[in-house]
Each structure stands twice: as C-alpha cells, then as structure tokens.
C-alpha cells in the first residue's frame, strides 16, 4: 500500500500543491512553521477524515477559502484508486473511487496509516485519553464498523450526561428516559469493550517480542486493560453486557447525584508493565520511549497481518527525539517494506542506509522543491 500522488487545495498554508512520491522513503525537510507537519497532517486526514492536531475542522481550511481539498492516488492490492476529502464550513465529504460515502465510517480503512510524532512518546506517560484515542484509531482502521459504534456511544453519552444534569437539578423526577439511554449505551459499550479486548490480544502478540528485541532481551512488556467496570477478556458478549447492566443499576443514584456517567469505555485505560513494573509510574524515560516505539512498530505489523498489506508510516519530527540505537532499530524494521514519510529540520546526524536512497522534498513557506 502506498500513496503515488497527493494534491492539496486551500489546505493549511498550501494554496495549490501536487506531488508524486517514492513508494519507499520520502524525506520532507524544512525549518519549523514552513509546512512540513501540514503535509503529514494532510495524509493523516486523507486516511482518517480528521486531524491528529485539532478537532476544529475549519482550522484546516485557509482563512479566505470556502473549503479545503485533499486528493490522493493510492495503490492497494496492486490496484490504483483515488481518495478525496473535502472540508468546508458545512462539514466533510469523503469520496472513495469518485463515489461519495454516506458515512465517514464507511470510508475509514481505505488507506491505512500509522503516525509516530513526538507527542506519541507521551503514549505511556500521558493521560488516559491519549491511550484511548490510540486504541480507538487503530481498531477503526482494521474494523471500520468500530468507528460507528464509538460514534453512537459518544452521542448517547452526551445525551445521558445532559439528562443526568437535569435529574441532578430536579430530585425525584421520572427516570424512565434514563433507563432507555442506559440500555442504548450498554449496547454500544459492550461491542466497544469486546473489540478492544480482541485488539489488545493481537497487539500484545506483536509488541512483546518487538520490545524484547529493542531492549536486547532485557525487558518484557505486558499490556493490561484497566476497565471502569469489572469485565475481562475471557467474557463473552452476553456476560460483558450483563456486567455493565449490573454496574449501571448499582451506581445510578450516584450518577444522578454527580450529574455525569461514572463508568464505561470512555473512562477505561491501558496500563503498560515492563518486567512487572508500571512503566508510567516507575519506568525510566528510556523505558517509556522503548514502550512507545514498540507499540508503533507493533501497529505496523498488526495492520499488515489483518489487512494483508503494510500501512503508510508518518514519522513527524520524531527521529531527532530517539537515540541512535532506537533510530536504527526503527529504520531497519521498516526498510524496504513500508512507504515512509519522514519530516525533519535536517537529516544531518541521522545515518542509515534507508535514507541514502530517499526522495528529498524541501519545504519553505508552503512551497515544495523536489531533489532528484
């Protein structure tokens, strides 16, 4: 899987841009605030229909433009087909093979992308929200229907929280509607948690040996799911659903008292252990970075095992954040099998044969020159 062509119109600081890429490694060089990350972001949006940097879509559009457009020509399973995302103040449109998709969740998965940026080094020590987003985005790539369940869950969660606030202000009010929303929430929560469990089993199978390799066999990585409801990986869907029902019945009065939903997938977390110790609390910075790198490399292999092709890898200003050994391990792992985009202010000091044959793009003030 690789991107052959990419064109942008009124996207961030790019008026008009059209590029073709090498199917191996492409290096984007430029000073800060020139447009390197904007180009990486465009590829990310083409895959996920949303940015990794902002939840405000209008920030993607040039201030004086009605809309922004990203078009890509993709090779997947030896077939070439076009993708297109149009972002306007009225919303987003996603086209696959020139056909507009009714739901964005029907589009996601057409292009598989793994991004590794400096903020991903916070995957271990950052907030639970960072780790939930990590797992949600990756499951969505290989199981697009997961995005639908997640969207429905978040919609019902907002409605339920709004109702709980009303009930908090009106003690003794009828709770019939709360029961209806709780039942709907549980339906989607059950599917979300069950699919997270299955994904984690796959992730462990790749991340554990990769981490052992990077740590020179000195460390063993374990990944646990920290659930807000007492569910476990050995439960089937029906048991998970019953457990959720019991939990919500137990905490209903407390939720009304506090005016918010106190349990569910939106409150769950991942915990990483190295040699039995919680890396977030007790791990060194080196162990935390090795864990983050292991997870990203595991993502690549996991997607390949599930989809049948390697995803595109975006390394956004991250190589300079890794020491020589981790840099070398990363570049050696991807060499020759993953189309990779590397953004950096300079490749000086980054010595690896994978970069010797790379195509070089130099960015300055929203214009790009290609070095052949």
C-alpha positions, -999 to +999 in steps of 0.1 A: +000+000+000+014+034-009+004+069-020+016+077-055+002+112-058-011+138-034-027+172-042-039+199-019-061+230-024-065+257+003-053+233+030-034+250+058-006+271+043-008+254+009-027+272-019-022+246-045+002+216-043+006+185-063+033+159-056+043+123-066+061+101-041+086+073-040+070+041-027+098+036-002+111+066+018+103+103+014+120+129+035+104+163+040+130+189+052+123+224+063+125+248+092+097+250+117+064+266+107+070+262+069+045+234+062+062+200+070+037+189+095+008+203+074+018+179+047+019+150+071-014+161+085-029+161+050-020+124+046-034+116+080-067+134+072-069+115+039-068+083+059-089+092+090-111+121+077-099+140+108-067+157+120-044+144+147-037+181+157-071+197+161-108+188+165-117+221+147-120+212+111-122+248+100-086+253+111-076+230+081-091+255+056-072+286+045-089+316+062-101+332+029-113+299+013-147+283+013-133+248+015-101+228+016-095+197-005-071+167-002-069+142-031-047+111-032-040+084-057-034+052-038-020+018-048-036-010-027-036-047-036-019-038-069-049-016-079-048+022-082-078+042-069-085+078-059-094+091-025-107+126-018-116+146+013-134+180+011-135+200+043-159+230+044-176+251+070-207+230+064-189+197+072-169+170+054-173+148+023-153+117+017-150+101-018-137+066-025-132+058-061-151+090-070-181+079-050-192+100-020-196+078+011-228+082+031-210+078+064-174+087+072-171+053+089-177+037+055-146+055+042-121+049+070-099+019+064-094+026+027-060+040+035-041+026+065-017+050+082+005+048+113+018+081+126+047+085+150+052+120+163+069+135+194+036+136+213+033+098+208+062+094+232+036+106+257+015+075+250+029+058+281+031+088+305+003+109+291-034+110+301-058+080+297-075+100+269-043+097+248-042+059+252-079+055+245-075+076+213-046+054+203-066+021+206-097+036+190-080+049+159-061+017+153-092-006+158-111+017+134-086+012+107-090-026+106-126-027+117-144+004+103-177-006+120-160+000+153-160+038+144-198+036+140-203+020+175-179+045+191-197+075+175-230+062+186-217+056+221-203+092+223-236+106+211-257+087+236-232+095+263-237+132+257-275+128+258-272+108+290-249+133+307-273+161+298-302+142+313-282+133+344-275+170+350-313+177+346-321+150+371-294+164+395-313+197+395-347+181+398-346+154+426-375+129+424-380+134+386-390+105+365-360+084+355-377+064+327-357+081+300-325+075+319-332+038+317-337+039+280-305+058+274-286+034+297-298+004+278-287+020+245-253+030+260-247-006+272-254-020+237-225+000+222-203-002+252-204-040+251-192-040+215-165-014+221-150-032+251-152-067+234-134-054+203-108-036+225-100-069+242-095-087+209-073-059+196-052-060+227-046-097+223-033-090+188-012-060+199+005-080+227+015-107+203+035-082+182+046-056+208+061-081+234+087-096+210+094-063+194+101-047+228+124-076+238+144-070+206+148-033+212+158-039+248+183-066+238+162-093+256+165-075+289+128-064+292+094-080+289+065-058+280+030-066+292-002-046+283-033-047+305-068-032+301-079-011+331-117-012+329-140+010+349-164-019+350-153-054+361-152-070+327-124-093+315-110-107+282-124-142+289-160-129+290-183-133+260-206-105+247-236-116+268-216-117+301-200-083+294-234-069+287-249-083+320-219-070+339-225-035+325-262-037+334-254-047+370-229-019+373-252+009+360-280-003+382-257-002+412-244+034+405-275+051+391-282+071+422-246+082+425-246+093+388-277+114+393-261+129+424-230+138+405-247+146+372-224+125+350-218+090+337-193+073+360-185+041+341-180+029+306-153+027+278-148+065+280-133+060+314-111+030+307-073+030+303-043+009+292-015+000+316+020-010+304+043-031+325+080-037+319+094-066+340+063-064+361+065-027+370+041+000+358+062+019+332+041+051+336+049+053+374+083+035+377+098+034+342+127+055+331+124+078+302+143+053+281+118+025+290+088+048+283+102+056+248+111+020+241+075+010+250+060+038+227+083+027+199+074-010+204+037-001+202+041+018+170+061-009+153+036-034+166+008-014+149+025-017+116+028-055+118-007-059+132-023-039+104-002-060+079-014-092+095-051-081+094-053-062+061-027-081+041-006-050+033+017-027+052+003+007+062+020+040+054+042+053+081+044+090+090+074+100+112+067+136+120+098+152+136+103+121+158+137+107+147+156+135+164+138+125+196+152+090+195+187+079+204+209+063+177+200+028+187+162+033+186+166+053+154+185+025+138+160-002+150+131+018+136+146+025+102+159-011+099+125-025+107+106-005+080+133-006+054+121-019+020+086-028+031+068+003+044+062+036+025+075+061+049+073+099+052+100+115+074+097+152+083+127+168+099+146+201+101+177+183+090+189+147+083+224+156+095+234+132+122+208+106+111+229+079+094+212+049+080+212+033+046+174+036+044+178+073+040+205+072+013+180+063-014+152+085-001+135+111-022+140+146-007+114+173-005+124+208+007+096+229+022+097+267+025+066+289+031+041+265+017+061+256-014+080+224-020+110+217-042+119+181-050+155+169-051+161+141-076 
